[in-house]
């Protein structure tokens, strides 16, 4: 009888351990499906010049299935110097990706931008596209994308008419993980209006990221936003942002 009771106790313990391990495994799998990355930078100077600059960006991803992934990006930039506002930019992207195979994928992308200093009260785009993974690691990664957008542009200058048009989108991004803790990335996006050949934009980000801990990293980036046809025409065609940010990811 004692042997039977002992056997039952051992069996219950083994069952409990296996159930707990399975629960932890399911929890771990669920946690792996979700990821979040937060970038934040702050510059504040006083004395001969009073300057305040804030920039933030958050990217959330969720893997619904082995094929479907959704992501949401939201960010803002605010700058003030000697009491005068010098920059104010808000943007958000909502995206769905479908993996066709290891290399090919399709996507749907919707985006919104407000940057009155660049002439936009609102700029919104939505459209499909396809991408290809040219390099898939472990140290080098390279993707290329091509898509079609329906674009809506509402300008800050009331004398400019609202524009609606189709545009083509080309995008590429290269990443080089040259150590376990440090990586370099270069992204480039080209947007070409099919309505006016002179209306095109080029966006670029060059970045170096170095991990401090498992979830905290330091990022130095240089972004360029070029608009070949700004409205009104006396605006600068090129905006640049040099930022040093803290990145928190999990």
Secondary structure, 3 states (H helix, E strand, C coil): CHHHHHHHHHHHHHHHHHHHHHHHHHHHHHHHHEEEEEEEEEEEECCCCCEEEEEEEEEEEEECCCCEEEEEEEEEEEEEECCEEEEEEEEEEEEEEEECCCCEEEEEEEEEEEEHHHCEEEEEEEEEEEEEEEEECCCEEEEEEEEEEEEEEEECCCCCCCEEEEEEEEEEEEEECCCCCEEEEEEEEEEEECCCCCCEEEEEEEEEEEECCCCEEEEEEEEEEEECCCCCCCCCCEEEEEEEEEEEEC
